[in-house]
Amino acid sequence: MTDTTDARQLAYPCAEFAAYLRGLVTRIDQGGGWFGVFWQRDPEGLRACLDGAEVPPWDVVEALLQDLAAQYGADRADHEAAGARALHRAAAHAHDAAPGGHDALLAHLDAMTREQRHATERRRDLGRRLDTATTYEQAESARRDLAWARDDHDRATARIAELRYRVDELERGEPTQAPPEPSPAPVDDAEPAQAEPPEAKPANTKKRRPRGSARFAGLDVEAEDAPAPAQDAPLAPPTAATGARFAGARDEPAPARTPRPLDADAHRDVTAAVGTLLKLRAAARSGEAHILLVEAVNWPAARLPLLADALHRAGLDADWATLLWEAASLPPARLVDAADALTAAGRGADGRQVLRQGVGRPPEVIGEAVAALDADGRHREARILLDAYVRTRTPEEAARSALCDPDRLVPLVLDAARAVTDERHRDVAHALRVAGHAV
């Protein structure tokens, strides 16, 4: 009787998220956008996600929310994103905690790390092909393939961060609800799409069949790949400084602003939130607990250290780790504010973690954020964000982050690279010259 009840409880989060996903799909254009790309490349894997047998990577859900924004407006999609995120996190918890889930996560992490390396090599090859193109058709073909290769790398990097977090969370032994483990399927690669990626965010278009997680938006996995890297392999290809330090070339973070005193409302809200979390966890209502955490992420940054202390005292350290992961998806300016607040309160490790996870975004997004911060006079925040990016991504990506405003960003990118090592500065300077910038 208990086993039957537990099985039903374990299956619920995945079924709940699948129901949400099916509802989302009915509201978007199924013939175009990202859904059209996913359906064209792997209808079987997409069906598995819609049926609740698999949980897609979060970047796939984001892409579908972009389809929703295209149809109903950004406000509608933004309003829905927090709830979708909470349901997704609960479903991922449940999926990972199933029998065999830990091994499936490790296998998928290895596959994504190999794909990241493969995408890096493919980008270099395509860059050379573009440089040597002698006709317009050859150049356009190389640019199209390069756009997909860049997206492959960006998505692999984001998924590596997501998978590592999930592995850490599972190994901490946080109680979660889990469905039965889906059967693994074989690898089935396909060629990249011949069309340009949608402008909102290039989609990954190749199939794969690693264990665990969603198949339909997976990345290409080479059967003859080199042995899987160690568990502590960096999030970016070699040359990135280890530790993803907060700012400057030292381990210590740059001085943060002095935190403002918190008012009675802040203390009251934190106390109420922690009390509610305790009740939700005791009742195994993980979906509602994650919604609450997502809402807390959007509080003023100054409240985060207070919330961290309260969660620790309540024995909810796993919820704090979840909240940090969610904070990494904040808009770049608010991401820096969160890291600032944590560092100023003596939680430098948390601040560095938020930044390290938060810069797993396309270079163009980081560049636009840095340029906006610098234009607004928030030079320190711009430097912190760019420093974290340059330390954890490839020189080519650092160079791409300067594309939106080269006059403003090229000097900042070079300064950030110089603060890492002389070697990183040389590599980034070379990448900027290859991209056509005067250095």
N, C-alpha and C positions, 0 to 999 in steps of 0.2 A: 504493500500500500504506500509506504514511504517512498519507495523507488519510483512508483508511478507518479506520485505528486511532485517529486523532485524533477523528474523528466519534463513534466508540463511546465514547471517554473523555469527550468533551464531553457526550454525552447521559446519562451514568451518574448524576450527582447528581440530575437532575430525575426520572429513573426511580426512583431510590432513595427520594426523598421521596414520590413518588406511591404507591409500594408501602406506605410507612408510613401515608400518609393513608388509603388503602383499608383497611388493617388497623384504623386508629382508628375509621373509620366503621362497621365491622362490630361494634364493641363498644359502640356508643351507641344510644340510641333514635332511629331514623331517622324516626319519625313526629312527634316533638316537639322541644322545645329549639331550639338554634340551628341544628342541621342541618335541622330541619323548615322553619325560616324561609328558610334559604339555598335549599333544594330548591324551595320554593314560588315563590320570586322568580326564580330563574334556573337551572333544571335543566341547561340546555345548558352554562352556564359551570362549574357544579359538576362535570359530567362531564369537562370539559376539564382541570380540576385533578386529578381522580382518574386521568385517563389520562396525566398528566405533560406535557401540552401547555402548561399555564400554571402559575404559582406563585402561590398566594393570598397576600394581605397577612398579616403575622404576626398581626394582631388577629383574623383569621378562625380561625387555628389555635388561638389562645387560647380563642376562643368554643367550639370543638369540645372542647377540653380541659375546659372548664367542663361541657359535657354529660357527659364522662367522669367528672368529679368528682361530678356529681349521681347517677350510677349506681353508682359504685364507691368513692366517698369522695375527699376532698381529698388525702389522702396518696398515693393511687395516681396522681392527676393531677400532683401536684407532682414525684413521682419520675420521671415520664415527660417532663416539660416540658423539661428540659435537653437530652435527646437529640433531642426534636422540634425544639427551637430550632436545634441544630447542623445537623440535616439540612435544615431550611428555609433557613438561611443559605447552605449549600453549593449548594442548588438555585437560590437567587436569584442567587448569583455566576455560576452556569453560564448561566442564562437571560439575564442582563444582558450577558454577554460574547459572545453570539451576534452574527452580522452584523446590523446595524440595532438592536442592543440599546440603545446610547447614545441614539439618537434616540427610541426607544420610551419610555425612562425620562423624557426631557425632556418628551415629549408628555403622559405620564401625570402628571408633576409639575405641569404647567400645569393639567391638568384637575382635579387635587385641590385646587390653590390656588383655582381658580375655585369649586369646590364648597364650599370653606371659607367663602368670601365669601358665596356663595348661602345656606349654612346659617345664617350670622350674620344675614343680612337676614331670613330666614324666621323665625328665633327672635324677632327684634324684632317682626315682624308678628303672630306668634302670641301674644306677650306682650300686645300691645295688644288682640288679640281676646279674650284671657282676661280682661283688665281690664274690658272692656265687655260681657262676657257677662251676659245677663239671666235665663237659665234654667239649671237644673242640667245639662240635656243639652248646652247650648252650652258651658258651662264644662268638662264632662268631655271633650267633643270637642276643645276647645282644648288641654287638658292632655295628652291622648293624642298629638295631633299635635306638641305642643311637646317631649314626651319623645323622639319620633323625630328631630325637628330638632336637639335637643341631641346625640343620638347621632351624627347625621350630622357635626356639627361636631367632636365628639371624635375620631371615626374619621378624618376628613379631616386633622386636626392630627397625629395619630399617623402616618398614612401619608405625609404631607409630610416628616416627620422621617426616616422609613424610606427614602423615595425619595431624599432629598438625600444621605443617607449612602451609598446605593448608587451614586449618580452620582459622588460624590467618590471612592469606592473604585475605580470603573471608570476614572476619569480619572487616578488614580495609576498605573494600568497593572499592578495586581497580577495575576499569572498565575492564571487561573481556568479551570474546565472549563465548556463551554457547549453546549447543544443548538441545533439550528436554530431560527431565529426563527419563532414562530407567526404566521400571517397575522392582520392586524388585522381587527377586526369593527366594524360600524357601531354608533353609539350607539342604545340602545333603552331609553327611560326608562319607568318605571312609577310608579304612585301609591304612597304609603306604605301600610304595612299598617294595617288598621283595629283590630287588637288591640293591647293594651299590650305594650311590649317586655318580654322576660323580665327578671326582677328582677336576675339575676346581672350583666348588662351589656347595655344596649339594643343590638339588632342593627341594622345598616343594612339597609334593605329595598328600596332602589331599584336598578334595573339600570343599567349603563352599559357602553359598549364602547370604552373608550380603548385605545390600543395598549399592549402589554406587560402584565405582571402578570395577576392573576386577575380574571375578569369577574363571577363569581357574587355576590361580596360588595361590588361596587363601589358608588360613590356616584353620585347624580344629576348629570348634566352637561347644562347648558343649551346648546342649539345657538346661541342668540343671545347668548351670554355676551360680555362685553367682551373686548378683546384680552388675551392671556395676560400675566401680570405678569413682571417681570424675574426672573432666576435667583436673585437675592439677596433676594427678597421675604421679610418676616418670617414666622415660624411662626404668629403670631397676627395678627388684624386690627390696623390702625393704632392707635396710642396706646401700644403696648408699647415700652419702652425698648430701644434697640438694644444688642446685646452681651450681653443677659441676664446682667448682672453678678452676682457671687457674693453680695454682701451690701452693705447700705448704699447711698448714692447715689454712691459713687466707683467707679472702675474697679478699685481694689485689693480683694482679698477680705478678709473679716473675719478677724481673727487665728484661726488654727487651733490645735488642741492640739499640744503638743510631741510628735513621734513617739517611740514607745518603741523602744529598741534591739532589733534582730531577733536571734533565736537562730540556732544553727548549722542547725537543721532548716529554717528559712525559706530560708537561702542554698542549702542542698542541694536543696530542692524546686524552687526557681526555676531552678537550674542544670539539673536533670534535665528540667524541663518545656521549657525552651528547646532543649535537645539533642534531645528527642523531636520538637518542632515542626520543627526543621531537617530531620530525617529524613523526616517526613511530607510536608513541602512538596517535598522533593527527589523523593519518590515520587508526587507529585500526588495524595496521599490527603487531599483537602480536607475530606471529611466528618469523618474522625477528628481532623484538626487543629482543626476547630471545636468538636468535643466537648471536646477538651482545654482550649480557651480558655474555654468555658462553665464547666468545672470550676474553672479558675483564678479566674474572677470571684467564685466563692463562697469563696475563701480569706479569711483575715483581711485587713481593709482595709489594715493596715500593710504588707503585702507588695506592694501594687500599685506603689509607686514603684520598689522593687527590681526587680520584673518589667519595668517600663517600661524601665529602664536596660539590663537584660540583653537585651531584645528589640531595642533600638536598636543595641547593640553587635553583635548577630548579623545585622543587616540585615533584621530582621523588623518594620519600622515599620508595615507594613500590618496585621500581626496585632495590634499594640498598638491601632490605630484600631478594629479589630473588637472587641477586648476592651472598649474604652471604650463602644462601642455596646451591648454586652451588659450592661455594668455599669449602664446607664441603666434596665434592667428590674428591678434589685434592689428589694426592699421599701424604702419611703421612708426608714426609719430607717437602714438599711444604705447606702442611696444617699448620705445625708449623711455617714456615716462614710467612705465611699470618697472623696468630694470633699474632706473634711477631711484625710485622709491624703495625698492628692495635693498639696493646697495647702501643707500643712506641709512637704512635701519640695521645695517650690519649683516645683511643676508646677501653678501656678494656672490656666493656660489649660485644662489637662485637667480640673481640678476644676470649672471653670465649664461646660465642655462636658457633663460627666456630669449636672450639675444641669439644664442647659437641656434636654437630651434626656429626662431622667428625669421632668420635671414635665409631660410630654405625656400626662397621665392625667385621668380624670374628676374634676371638682372635689370630689365627695363623698369620693373616695379620698384626695385630698390633705388635705382637712379633717380626716378621721378620723386620718390619720397625724400631722398637726400637733397635734391635741388630745391624742393619746396621748403624744407626745414631751413636750408641756408638762406633762401630768399626772404624768409620770415625773420631772419636774424637769430635763429636758433642754431648757431654755429656749433656749439658743443654737442647738441643732440645729433646734428648731421654727422659730425666726426665719429661719434660713438657707433652709430648705425653702419656707417661705411667701414669703419675699422673691423667690426664683427663680420661684415660681408667679405672683405678682402682677405681676412684670415682663414675663412672656411670654404671659399670657393676657388675655382681655377683662375689663373691669370686672364684667360680669355673671357670669362664671365665678368671679372672685374672691369675689363676694358669695355664690355658691352653695357655695363651699368652707366657709362659716361655718354652714351649715344644721344640721350634726350637733350642734353645741354653741355656740349663739350667744353665750351669756354669756362663754365663754372666748375664742371665736375672733373675734368682731366687733372688739374692741379690737386684737387682733393683726393682723387684716387691714388695719385703718385705719392702724396704725403702719407696716406694710410698704408700703402705698400712699403714705404721706407721705414715705417715704424715696426714692421714685422721683422724683416731681415734684408740684408743687401741683395741676397739672391732673389727674394720675392719681388723687390723693387725692380731688378733687372728684367725679370720675367714679365711683370706687368707693363713696364715701359715698352718692351718688345711687342707685347700683345696690342698695346695702344697704337704703336707705329704700324703694325700690320692692318689694324682697323682704319688707318688713314689719318690718325691724329698726329699733330706736330708735338714732339716731346723734347 
